[in-house]
Amino acid sequence: MSLTTPAQHRKALWMMLAATLMWSIAGMVTRKLDSAEGFEITAIRSFFAALTILVLWPFIHREQRLIDALRSGKAVWIAGLCWSVMFCCFMIALSLTTVANVLVVQSVGPIFTALLSWWWLGRKVGLRLWGVILMAAAGVAVMFILDAQALSGRHWVGVLVALGIPLAAALNWNLLERMGKGVDFISAVLIGAVISGLLTLVLAWPLKSSLHDVGLLALLGVVQLGIPCAICVVAAKYLPAPEMSLLSLLEVIFGISLSMLFTAERPSATTLIGGAMVLGAIALNELWNLRQARPSS
């Protein structure tokens, strides 16, 4: 990352704030759907997300053609497959369990990334990170062991599906580190949207969504996925990775808050306590990483 001025840094912070707020509307909007579920939600949302990326491409990459980005190597396609898993698991999990459960499970991605990096790339995991992992695990235990509702029927299946999000994210980041950084993020998102859209369209056919549902899913594809991913690409040029990871946790806070304000969904006390433990552990770790990454000046 090139030298960043204070003005660029502040601008990037506001961009990430906007991106996480847009990401966080997924649960709230999904709860307003009439009849669309699971595969159908993912297919329509992915279609509009891909369309958004195609429209924004000339503004993001003024000197690179899309076809050249897609031919840049297998890494971009592997990253696209990881994104498709995240897109599918996120929306399917939301149809099975609460917004809070999905978002908190999603937030443990940095831990899975660190563990996979330790096992696969040989990176050391210090006592501090093991402490973070134990604290986050305790938070998950509070959520899903002490709360009987979280273990009942659809909720348990939803939690298992949601685990695909941080697992795919961990594989994505470690693959990119191992294979090189020359992967265009926005083209990988486009590939992921197309793959998840086509796969779930086959499973959801024939579609039964009302015009009301299609309108809401178009909102998700454009505002909740396509635009914030494009914003994230620009912001990443001016923010260090630890700061990006820390700011991304705002999606969990915003998402749970919006769900509580605008839907009938109310997380249990154990979910809130366990979620706070998970978020607190990861936030402290990322703050430490950010402090270490900054120059002494």
Beta strands, then each sheet from edge to edge (+ up, - down):
end
